[in-house]
Amino acid sequence: MQDRKGMMWVATRGGLNRFDGYTFKSFHNNSNRFGYLGNNVITALAEDRDGVLWVATGRGIYRYDPFQEVFTVLDAAPRTYISHLQIDKENNLWFSLNAELHKYDIGMDRLENLKIPASCITIAEEEGKLWVGNHSGYITVYDIATGSHVRLSVLDSNIPPNLRSISKIVFANDKQVLIGCFKQGLKCYDRSTGIIESLQLREQDNSAIYVRDIGLSTKDECWVATESGIYIYNLKTGEHLNLRKHTDDPYALADNAVYSVYRDRQGGMWAGTFFGGLHYYSPDNARFKKYYPVAGVNSLSGSAVRELSPDKEGNLWIGTEDGGLNKLNLTRCEFTNYLSSSNPSVIPYPNIHGLLAYGGQLLFGPYYNGLEIMDIRRGVVTDRFKLVGEKGGPTSDFVLSIYRTRDNQILVGTGYGGSGLFVFDPKNKTMKRVPQIPTDSYVFDICEDTDGNIWTGSVNRGAYFYHPKTGKSGNIRFADQIDGSYTNEFAVHGIYEDSDRFLWFTTGGGGLMKVDRSGKIVRRFTVENGLPTNLLFRTLEDDKGRLWVSSLKGLICLDRKTEKIKVYTKANGLITDQFNFSSAYRDQEGRMYFGSVKGMIVFNPKDFEKTGEGPATYITGFQINNKEVVPGVDKSPLQRSVLYTDTIELNYLQNNFSIEFAALNYASPEVTRYEYFMEGVDRKGTYLSRNRKAYFTDLSPGEYTFSVQAKCNVGSWIGKERRLHIKILPPYWQTTYAYATYMLVAILTLFFIVRYYHLYLQRKHRQKIRLFEHEREKDIYRAKIEFFTNIAHEIQTPITLILGPIELMVHRVKDEAMKKSLTMVQRNAKRLVELTGQLLDFRKTEIHQFGLNFVHTNVSALLQEQVANFRAEADQKGIDLATHMPQDPLEAFADKEALVKIFSNLLSNAVKYASAKVDVEIFVSKETEETFTILVSNDGKGIPIGMRERVFEPFFRLRGNNQPGTGIGLSLAKSLTELHNGTLRLLPAKGQIVVFELVLPMRQKFEFKLSNWKKI
C-alpha cells in the first residue's frame, strides 16, 4: 500500500515494513515505548482520511499514528485473525472477522457485526456500496447508507463448495467488475447486462488458475496475481501475457506464487510473492526493451552484441562475440540462431566481427577467419575468404567493419597485420585495396558523408578520408601535438554524420569529436563537459536532432543545440552500463538498437521527450550526534515525526546533526540527484549523487533554513523543494535574559563604580579634612605642650629656689603653727616640682628623647617602696592599700626611673579615685615566664566602655570628675610602658572594680648590669 506521503508499506508474515525507495524500516511485535504490533503476521493495510494507518494482523487490529510513530491496539476488535481492511468516505473501517463483515465506527468507537459472509471486500466510493465476496461463490452488494443489500451469484451451482471461494473484486471501469476466484480463474461481470464472463488467461482451460489479487495497471490493462505467476490482461483486445519464474532470467519473477499486486501513483506495479520477495516494475525503465540470452527460451544466443544489420525482409541480423549469429524477426519478435558446431556449412563461429545484409546475402567476419557470405534465404554459407586483401599484397584475416556506399560499393575494413580498407567485388569475388587508407591503420568503422567522402577510423592515427571519384584524401588527428609529434592518440571507434552535415567521431579515450565539412575540429566533448567516460562506441541521431552515444558507462543523450548531456544507466532501465563496439542501428520508425556486453536494448527516443512532475521529497531522518531522533522520548526536539515536521528547535549542545532525505522515486532511486542548501551556512548549493545525508557540525546559535530538491539524472523531472527550519538556541549565558542580566550588572557595576568613586572622593575629602584637623590638633597639642613645657621650665627654677629656703626654715622654725604651715608649703612645692618634672618627661617621650637604660632591677622591692610612699595618703583617705607580692623577689631588666614614674602614676590614680580599697598584685606569667604583670585595682567609680582607651590620651579627664590632676600621668605611664616593650591597658570592669594591667618583659634586647642607673 502507498500512503498519502508516497511511502510504500509492505505487509509480510515477518512484520510491517515501510520503504522510501532506498531503505526499509521494519516494525515488529516488540513491546516498547512506541507501542507494539501484536503479531508479525500482517494481513491487510488501510489508510483513513486522517492519515492514520490501520494494520490487520493475526491477532487483532492496530492503529499506527504516523505523526507520533506510535502503535496502539484497537481494543474494540477481538485479538484474532482479521483481514481485508477497507475505509469508506465516512472514515469507517470495514474488515473481515471470522469470515463475516464487520464495521468499526472510528468516531463512535463502536464495532458492529453485520452477519454477512465475507472472503474479500471492495468499496464502490461514488456509489457508497460495499461489494463483499464470500467462500460460496456469491457477492453481496451492501448499501452503506441504508444497510440494504442484494446478492449476486458468480459461479455455477454445480461447482463443488470447496472450489467456489471469491478472492478479489476490482472495478475496472463503470461497466466492468473483475472478479478473482481462488480456484476458478478470472471473471468479468458486466454491470449493464448482468452477464458474467470467464476471461481466458491461458490457451488451455482456465479453471486451474488460482487468482489471489488483481490490480489495474492502466484503464485497459490489469495484472492478475496467481499461483502460476502474473497474467497481464488487456481488457480491450483480450490479449494476455504470463510472467513466470525463470531461473536464468534476471528480469523474471523469482517465484510463481504471487499473492498481491499494487499500482503506485507513478504507474509502477508492485508484486509480492510467497518465496521470492517483493518485485517492482517501472514503466519508465520499461522504455528500454531488453534482449538477452535466456536458457530454454527463444532469445539471443549470446550476451556480447557486436554487430547489427537489417535486411530487406524486416529482420535484424545480430552478430555476437559469444553466441554467434542471430536473426531477429522484428514483426514476431522471434530469434533464429545460426551457431552450429555440428554443421560446418552453416556458421560454426561464436564470435562475429563485421556484418552487412545486402540483397539476399549476408556478409560477416568471423573472428580471425576472414570474410564469409551466407545466403539469407537458404541459411547456408556460400563463400569463404580466409584472408582479405589483394592478390600478392598484404592481407588480414580479421574483419572489423563492412559498409555499403550509396553507389552500392561494398567496403571491407580489417585489422592487425596487412589491415586496411578494401573494395569487395561480389561478382568477381575479389578484393581491391584502397590506397588512400594506409596499410596497418586498422579500420574500426566506415562512413560515407553527404559529399561522397569515405571516412575510416584508425587505431592510433585519427581518421582518414578519401573521395572515390576525385581521389582527394586526407587525415584528421585528434591527439595533442608536442614538438611536431602526436601524443595520446586514441582509437576512432565510430563515425557519424548528423542532419546538419557535421561529422561526429567517437574515440576510445578521447571523448566525442565534432568536425565540420572542411575537416576542422569544432568541438570536443569529454568528461569535463559532462560525459561519464571518454571511451565511446557508436552514435545515432533521433528526429529531434539529439545524438545518442553508447559508451563504457551508460547511454549518452546529447542535445546538439543546447549541448546539454543526459546519461542513462542501468538504474534508468538499461540492461548494463557497458555497451559494445560497432553495434548501433536506427530503423525507419525511429527506434534505436544498441548492443552491449549483456545483450541488446531497443527504445524509441520519443518516449523520453515527456517530462512529468517529480515525486515528493521528504526529510526521512534526523540524527543528533549520530543518534536517530524520534518523537516522544526524553530531550527529543521532535514533537512529531520528522516526516511531518517543518520546524525543529535545538539546544546549543545539539548543534552537531545530520539530515536524511529521500525523493520517493521507486523507478530509479540510485541515480536520483539531490541539491541541498543550508541558509545561514552555505554560500551555494551542494550536489549529491550517491549520499542522501547532509552533515552539519558546530553550528552557531541562530536560525537556519535547510532546503533540498531532487532531480532525475536525465532531467525528466524535478521534484518540489522541501524546507526545514532549524533554530539552535544559544546557551543560557547567551540568551536575551542573560544579556539583559549582563546589561543590568554592567549598569549596576558602573553605578557602584561611580558611587564608589564619589564616596572615595568624599572619604578622601573627609580624610583631608581630618588630616587637616589632626594636623591642627597636633599643632594645638604641640603648642600646648610647648606652652606647658616653657611654663614648666619657667616655674621649675623659681620653685626649686623657693623649695631650698623653705626646707631650711622648716628645720629652724620652732613655732609649731609656723612649722606646720611651712611643711604644707614645702609639700606643695615638691608636688609642683614633680608635676613640672612629669610634664618635661612627657615632652621627652613625645619627641623620642627619653632614653632608657635597662638594668637588672628588683621590681618587687621598687614597687614596695612606691606603695609605701602612698600609704600615708591612703590612710589619710581611709583607703585600704593592700599588696600581693611573690615570695621570691621578682627581678627584671628595666629602667628604674621609668618604673618609678609608671608605678607612681598608677598608684596615684588608684588612691585618688578609690572609694575604700586599692589592691596591688605582681606575678610572673605562667604561660611563657618571659613577662610579669602588675595589676592595680580600685573600687572607685567605673569608667564607661567608650572611654577606656581615651583615659591614656594626654590631658583627657572624665566629665564630672572633681579630683585634681593634669591628665598626663596615665599618658606618660603608657608611653614609658611602650618604651619598655610592654603594654598598659584598662581591663574590662568587674562590677565597680577598676583594674589597670601593666605587662612588662623580663628581659630586653639591650641590657646593662649596673649597680646604678642614670637618666640620659
Summary of the structure (lengths in Angstrom):
residues: 1016
radius of gyration: 61.1
end to end distance: 122.1
largest distance: 198.1
contacts: 3231
relative contact order: 0.04
helix: 19%
strand: 39%
